[in-house]
Amino acid sequence: MWQYDLAVVLILIFVLATPAHWFHDQPNQASGNSTATSRQVLLLSSSDNKQVYQVDSRLLALPETIPVLQNQLHIALQKSLPKLQNGHFSITKIEAVRDEQGIVVAYRVEVHN
């Protein structure tokens, strides 16, 4: 039975002694970081007075109702995008973006100035 003990010890040594960079682990970026924010709010299309953004669902709390979601999206866009910081825009359309499992991962947001 000493072979099993040896195998366990070797596994423990491997797990504890292996450098993290061998597995290309990267720390999560803080949400306050401007590069992280720019990836969470993407401009999909733009015309004269209408823009469509995709807002990562992690920027928002789980919405109970559409007015709450619209208010949260308005605040998230206003905080994330310098040109919308004056708050003079309206959200005209919200569309959920889902992954393969059907989980909402982002929102496409149509904005009018």
C-alpha positions in Angstrom: 0.0 0.0 0.0 3.0 2.3 0.2 2.6 2.9 -3.6 -0.7 4.8 -3.1 1.0 6.9 -0.4 3.8 7.7 -2.8 1.3 8.6 -5.6 -0.6 10.9 -3.3 2.7 12.6 -2.1 3.8 13.1 -5.8 0.4 14.6 -6.7 0.6 17.0 -3.8 4.1 18.0 -4.7 3.0 18.6 -8.3 0.0 20.7 -7.3 1.8 22.8 -4.7 5.1 23.3 -6.6 3.8 24.0 -10.1 4.1 27.7 -11.0 0.8 29.3 -12.0 2.2 30.8 -15.2 2.5 27.3 -16.6 -1.2 27.3 -17.0 -1.5 30.9 -18.3 -3.7 32.0 -15.4 -4.6 35.6 -15.6 -6.2 37.6 -12.7 -9.6 39.2 -13.4 -9.5 42.9 -14.2 -11.1 45.1 -11.7 -14.4 46.6 -12.8 -13.1 50.1 -12.2 -10.4 49.7 -14.8 -11.2 51.7 -18.0 -10.0 48.8 -20.3 -12.3 46.4 -18.5 -15.2 48.9 -18.8 -14.5 49.5 -22.5 -14.9 45.7 -23.2 -18.1 45.6 -21.2 -19.8 48.4 -23.2 -19.3 48.0 -27.0 -20.6 50.3 -29.7 -22.3 48.0 -32.3 -23.6 50.7 -34.7 -24.1 54.4 -35.0 -26.0 56.9 -37.1 -26.8 60.6 -36.9 -28.7 60.5 -33.6 -29.0 56.8 -32.8 -26.4 54.3 -31.4 -26.7 50.7 -30.5 -24.5 49.4 -27.6 -23.9 46.0 -26.2 -23.7 46.2 -22.3 -22.2 43.2 -20.5 -24.8 41.8 -18.0 -22.2 41.8 -15.2 -22.5 45.6 -15.0 -26.1 45.2 -13.8 -27.9 43.7 -11.0 -30.6 41.1 -11.9 -33.5 43.1 -13.0 -37.0 42.5 -11.7 -38.9 44.7 -14.2 -38.1 46.5 -17.4 -38.1 50.1 -15.9 -35.5 49.0 -13.4 -33.4 47.4 -16.1 -33.8 50.5 -18.3 -32.7 52.7 -15.3 -29.7 50.5 -14.6 -28.6 50.5 -18.2 -29.0 54.3 -18.4 -26.7 54.6 -15.3 -24.2 52.0 -16.6 -23.9 53.8 -20.0 -23.7 57.2 -18.4 -20.8 56.1 -16.1 -19.0 54.1 -18.8 -19.0 56.4 -21.8 -17.7 59.9 -21.7 -19.9 61.2 -24.5 -23.0 60.1 -22.6 -22.0 61.4 -19.2 -24.3 64.4 -19.5 -27.2 62.0 -19.3 -29.2 63.6 -22.2 -30.1 60.4 -24.0 -32.9 57.9 -24.0 -33.0 54.1 -24.3 -35.4 53.0 -27.0 -34.8 49.3 -27.3 -33.2 46.6 -25.0 -32.4 43.1 -26.4 -30.9 40.3 -24.2 -27.9 38.5 -25.6 -27.7 34.9 -24.5 -25.0 32.3 -24.5 -25.4 28.6 -25.6 -27.1 27.7 -22.3 -29.6 30.5 -22.6 -28.1 32.7 -19.9 -28.1 36.4 -20.4 -24.5 37.6 -20.9 -25.1 41.1 -22.2 -27.8 43.5 -23.5 -27.9 45.3 -26.8 -29.1 48.8 -26.1 -30.4 51.3 -28.7 -29.7 54.9 -27.6 -31.1 58.1 -29.0 -29.4 61.4 -28.3 
